[in-house]
Structures are given as C-alpha cells and as structure tokens.
Amino acid sequence: MNFKVLAIAASVCVSQSFAIFGLGVHYAPNFGTSLDKTSPATVLTLESNGIETGHVDYAHGSFSGMQGLGLKFWLDVLPFIDIEATYNVQWGSYNADLYVYDAENSLVKKQAIELKFDGVPFGKSTPKFVAMNGDLSITYPITSIPIIRPYIGGGLTYYLSTPVMSQDFVEKFMATGGDALLSSETLTSEEAKVLADKLSSQLQDEGLNTSIGGHIILGVRAKLPVIPIAFYVNGKYYFGGDFDDEIEFARIALEAGIGLAI
C-alpha cells in the first residue's frame, strides 16, 4: 500500500515538474564580441582656391563584450521533443568623433557623433553596435527525472545587426556629398553639428544587416512541483550570420532566466 502511495506521489511530481508551456525573460550577454579602436584618419581635406585650409579626421572607439536581454517561449507538452522560440537583443557602445584641423594642423574642434536607429530599443546616444537574433530551436530532453530537465538541440537563427560607423563609411559619405555641408575654408561649430547629424541619418539609411544561420543549444530547465515558476540556463553556439567587417562576432552566448511555466 505504501509503495502504491509513493508511486502515485512520484508520478504527480513528475507531471507537475514539467510545464505544458512557459514564457520567460533572461539575461543574455555575449562576452566575446568586440570592435577595435581606430586612430584618427583624414576623411576630408578643406580647400580654398586650390589651397589647403585644413582637414577633417575621424576615429571611433572600441568595445569588448555586449550586454543583452531576451524573451523565451517554450513547449514541453510534445512527445519526445521540446520547442523553444527566443528573441535576444545585445549591444556594445563605442565613441565616434570628428576632429577638425586648420592649415597649421592645429586642432580647432572635436565633434562627438550621436546615432539614432529606428527599430532599435535605444534613443539618440553614443554609437552602439546592436545585434538582434530570433531563434527557433528543437530540443531533446536528456532525462525525464523530476524537477530538472537537461536538453540538447539546435535550430534556425535570424540575425539582425546595425552597421558600424567605420572610417571607410565616413570617407565615402564625404566623397558623395558630405563635403557640401561645409564651407570652403573652415568648419564652424554649427556645421560640425549638422555634419554629425547627417552622418547619423546616412547610417540609418543603410538599414539593418539581415541574414540567416543556425545554432546548437545545450541547456537545463528547473521547475518545482505545483509552483508555476521555472528557471533556465542555456548555452548556445551560433554559426552563419552577416556582420560588418569591423565586428569580431563571438559565437558563444549565454541565456539565464526565469519564467512563468504552466
């Protein structure tokens, strides 16, 4: 009799330790992605009547590692496999500056550049590289023990990322009309501000980089019986994806979160 009671109790625990579905939020850093710092380089020469009156240099800073947040929806009710749908957004900040020199090569003005991207969860700010991805994963539970559910799997990834304001981009901008914002002899403070705004708008017009790749996932979910709360940790290895050449994109990411599991 005691054995039957224990068996029933155990089956209840198993059935209530795994949810039909769950919805969670998580911390999703990417520790290895980086952008190298550049030294100031001339992107425009200022001239008057064929005589050089100054030049404009550009340089951007660096970052190493990105912070990130994400959302996850999962289904545990299917036989043999589980399904996860994930959206992550990760970001790293870097400075970007224009340096204006006169004919004697003396620094006249340093103009910081701010950026604003539509469809990206940031207002106008110092430039940021923002990487977003949507993952659809099929996972296989390694065990069926109560409370803890380790799994392995993989799936498709849709990548989106902002372009980097590189020196090549700024030089191209100057060569295709950016210099028209400047007077022929110098660059005033107001012109420098307008130039920075136009650079921001031009980078916005470039749009987001989009591509498709995939990922491998190894993770674990934990849920106590009855309580509709689950914790999860995932490690993911990504492949594919198209990013600006200046970005060194790390392929390993972490997701650690909590969710409602019913």
C-alpha positions, 0 to 999 in steps of 0.5 A: 500500500505504501509503495502504491502511495509513493508511486502515485506521489512520484508520478504527480511530481513528475507531471507537475515538474514539467510545464505544458508551456512557459514564457520567460525573460533572461539575461543574455550577454555575449562576452566575446564580441568586440570592435577595435579602436581606430586612430584618427584618419583624414576623411576630408581635406578643406580647400580654398582656391586650390589651397589647403585650409585644413582637414577633417579626421575621424576615429571611433572607439572600441568595445569588448563584450555586449550586454543583452536581454531576451524573451523565451517561449517554450513547449514541453507538452510534445512527445519526445521533443521540446520547442523553444522560440527566443528573441535576444537583443545585445549591444556594445557602445563605442565613441565616434568623433570628428576632429577638425584641423586648420592649415597649421594642423592645429586642432580647432574642434572635436565633434562627438557623433550621436546615432539614432536607429529606428527599430532599435530599443535605444534613443539618440546616444553614443554609437552602439553596435546592436545585434538582434537574433530570433531563434527557433530551436528543437530540443531533446530532453536528456532525462525525464527525472523530476524537477530538472530537465537537461536538453540538447538541440539546435535550430534556425537563427535570424540575425539582425545587426546595425552597421558600424560607423567605420572610417571607410563609411565616413570617407565615402559619405564625404566623397558623395556629398558630405563635403557640401555641408561645409564651407570652403575654408573652415568648419564652424561649430554649427556645421560640425553639428549638422555634419554629425547629424547627417552622418547619423541619418546616412547610417540609418539609411543603410538599414539593418544587416539581415541574414540567416544561420543556425545554432546548437543549444545545450541547456537545463530547465528547473521547475518545482512541483505545483509552483508555476515558476521555472528557471533556465540556463542555456548555452548556445553556439551560433554559426552563419550570420552577416556582420560588418567587417569591423565586428569580431562576432563571438559565437558563444552566448549565454541565456539565464532566466526565469519564467512563468511555466504552466 
